């Protein structure tokens, strides 16, 4: 898949991984549309980028999805790449009685259900293009869950499964399906779980993604995710321990 002269939507592109991917892709000569739920953060992100359009958007709200799709269809008919990066995570002790089902519902709605809805509504436009791509951002914890991120891990495992099936369903079409699986990344999103101390730079994620995108590597195992993936193939238990920093 070429990484130049595309029209790209990044759902969740105002900070962290999404912002770095937007920056890199605009520098490669693409027009990038980024969305965010906070107008101030959206304006700040847009001001730092070239050849970008910012749209205030909450992926969990059905009426906003319909408005976004209508705007994309009318104003950006050449849209050929959609990157589903919007996400939500709660870090907590599942044994602490913190109403984990409520957190799980929020995470599943944001990370999985909303991703499916936006994908389904934009797919007809992608199918019209000669070359197109869908990119779903999952996580290393889709392979082996993190103990403080159990319900988030489950939502990303759902994204992983859905993406694999969607890739098969679209194999005879113009739409290529990618999955970006980062490890712990140093972003505001991951501060609560040690991202500032142990996470890789979001620019590394963007760079490795761009390389994989250009080479049609459909499952992108960034950084330490590659090692965990290989370990999980031979010993899922050891992969689980490795993700959680436990001696096997």
N, C-alpha and C positions, 0 to 999 in steps of 0.2 A: 504494500500500500504506500503510495507516495506521501511524503510529509510536507509537500508544498502545494500552494494554489487550491487549498480546500476551504470550505466554509464549515466551521466547527462550532458546535454548541458544547460548552462545559457547564453542566449543572453542578453548582458548588465550586465556583472558580475565583473566589475573592481572597483566599488565603491558602497557605500550606501547599499541598501537592497540586491542587487545582490551579492555583495562581502560577506556580512554577511551570506547569505544563502549558498554561496559556501564554506565558512570557516566551517560552522556548518556541512554541508554534507560531506566534506572531512574528518572531524573528526569522522564521523560515519562510515567510511570505504567505501565510494563511490569514484569512479573516476569522477572528474568534469572537464568539458571543459568550459572555460569562454571566452567570446568574448568582444571586445571593439574596438572603432574607433580610439583610440589614442595609438600608440605603446609604448610610455613612461609609460602611466598609466597602460597599460596592463602588461608590464614587471614588474612594481612595485607591482601590485597585485599578479602576479604569484610568485614573490620572497617571498611573505608573506604566501604562502599556500603550503601545501603538497598534493601530488597525484593529481595535477591539470595540465591541458594543456591550454595554452593561444593561441587564434587565432585572428589575426587582422581581423575585419569584420565590415562592415556597412550594417545593415539590410535593409536600404532603397535602396540599389543598387542591381538590379536584377542579374547582372553578378557575384557579390560577393556572393549572395545567392546560385547561381548554383555551384560556386567553393566550398563553405562551405559544401553543401550537398554532393558533390562528395567526398570531403575529409572525411566527417563523414562516408559515406557509405563504403569507402575503408579502413579507419584506425580504425574506431570504430563501427564495425558491431553489437556490443552488446548494442548500445545506446537504452535506454528504457525510458528515461525521458527527456522532453524538457520543459524548463522554459522560457517563453517569458517575459522578464523583460526590454528590451530596451525601452526607452521612451524619449519624448520631451515635454516640457511645456513652454508656454509663460504666464507671469503674466502681465496683463495690464487692463486699463479701456476701456471697449468695447465702451464707448461713446466718447472716445477721438480722434476718427478718425485716428487710427493707422494701417489701412489696415488689419483689423481683418481676412479677407478672406485669405490673404496670410499666416498668422500665422496658421489659421485653416487648410489650405492645408498641411503645414509642419507637424502639430501635427497629423492629420488624417493619413497621409502617414506613419509616423514613428510608431505611437501607434496602428494603426488598420490595414491598408492595408498591411503593411510589415509583421505584425504578421500573417495575413491570408496566405500570400505567403509562409513564412517559415514553417508554420504549414502544409500546403498542401503538400509541397515538402518533408517533413520529415515523414509525416504520414504513407506512405507505409513501411518505416523501423520500425516504432513503432508497426504497426499491425503484424509484423513478430514475435514480442517478446511474450513470455508467459504472462508476466505482464508488463504493460507500463502505462505512465501517461503524460498528457499535463497539464501545469500550466500556466495560463494567469494572469498576474498582472494587475489589474485594479486600483480602488481607491474608497475612500469614496465618491468622487464627481460623481461617476457613479450613486449613489443613489440620491444625492441632489447636484446640481452644485454650485461651488464657484463663487462669483461675479467677482473676478479678474482672474478666470480661466474658463471662459464660454466655449471657444472653446476646451480647454483641457478636460473639463468635458464632452463635447459632444463626444469626441473621446473615452473616457473611458466608457461612456454609451454604445457606439457601441461595445466595447470589451465585456462588460457585457452581452449584448444581444446575440452576436455571441457565447460566451462561453456557455450560457444556451442551445442554439440550437445545438451546437456541442456535448454537453454532451448527449443530447437526441439521436442524430444521431449515436453516438458510443456506445450506452448503451448495445448492444449485442456483443461487441467486447472485446478484451483484454485491450483496452486503456481507462483509467479513466481520466476524465476531471475535473481539479480543477481551482478555481478562487481565487486569493489572493487579498483582498481588504483592503489595509492599510489606516489609517487616515493620518494626517500630521506627517511626519517623519523628524527627525533631520539629514538631509543630505545636501551636497552641492547643490543637485537638488532643494531643497525646501527653501534655504536661503532667496530668494527674497520674499517669502510669509510667513515668520515668523517661518520657521522650526527650526531654532537655538533656538528660545525662547520657542516655544510651541509644538514642535514635539516630538514624542516618539523615543527612541533609535532604530536604525535599527536592533540591535541584538534582541530586543523584537519581531520585525516582523518576523525575521528568526526563533526564538524559537517557537512562536505560529504557524507559518506555519508548521514546522516540526511535531509538535504534531498533527495538523489537518491532515497532510499527512498520518501519521501512523494510524490514526483512520478513514480514508476515509470520512472526513468532507469536502465535495466538494466545498462549498462556505465558504471561510475563512474570517470572520469578525474580523480583528485585532483591539485590543484596543477599542477606542471610536466608531469605525465603527459599532460595535454590537449595541450600544445604538441608533445610528442614523438609523440603519436598522429597529429596532423595532419601533422607532418613526414614520418612513416613512410608516409603515404598517397601522397606525391609523390616522396619520395626515401628509401628504406630505409637507404641507405648514410649519408646525412647524419644520420638519426635515430640510427644506430649510433654515429657519431662524437660526436654531441651527448651521448648518455648517458655516454660515456666521457671527455668533456672534451677531445676531439681536434679540432683545426682541420680543417675539410673542405678 
